[in-house]
Amino acid sequence: NKLWWIVLLICLSGGLLIVAACALCLVRRRMQHL
C-alpha cells in the first residue's frame, strides 16, 4: 500500500505542476494582450 500512496502523491504533484505551468502561460498571454 505504501508504494501505491507514493505513486499517487507523485501523480498529484505532477498534475499540480502542470496546472501551475498552464496558469502561468495564461497569465503571460493576458499580460501580453494588455
Secondary structure, DSSP 8 states (H G I E B T S, - for coil): -HHHHHHHHHHHHHHHHHHHHHHHHHHHHHHHH-
